[in-house]
Amino acid sequence: MNRQIEAGEFIELSKTIPVLDVRSPHEFTEGHIPGAVNLCTQWRL
C-alpha cells in the first residue's frame, strides 16, 4: 500500500523507521534529514 504523507508525518516516522539517503557522501554532508543513513549506490571507476 502506498500513500502520500505530509512533511511533519515523515519527520515523525523517521524517528522510528530508518531513512536511507542514496546520494553521494558529498551531497549527504551538504545536508540531510536528521538520523538519515548515507548508503551511496554509485560505482566508483
SEFIVO-680785 format. One record per residue (C-alpha): residue in three letters; z, y negated, x. Coordinates in steps of 0.1 Angstrom, whole numbers, plus 2048, in hexadecimal, padded with zeros to 3 digits. Layout:
BEGIN
AlaZYX ...
This chain:
BEGIN
Met800800800 Asn7F77DE80D Arg8037BC801 Gln80479980D Ile82678A817 Glu83176681D Ala83A75B840 Gly86075A838 Glu85F77E82C Phe84C78884B Ile866778862 Glu88278A84F Leu8707AC851 Ser8697A6876 Lys88F7A887C Thr88F7CD872 Ile86B7D8877 Pro85B7D689A Val83F7BC89D Leu8247C78B6 Asp8117AA8C7 Val7F17B88D6 Arg7E57988E7 Ser7E479590D Pro80579091F His7FB76C926 Glu7F5764902 Phe8167758F9 Thr828760912 Glu819740903 Gly8297488E2 His8337658CC Ile84876F8AE Pro86C7728B9 Gly8747978BF Ala84F7A18C1 Val8457BB8DB Asn8267B58F0 Leu80F7D38F0 Cys7F07C8902 Thr7D27DF8FA Gln7B87CE910 Trp7AA7E492C Arg7AC7D494E Leu78D7D9964 
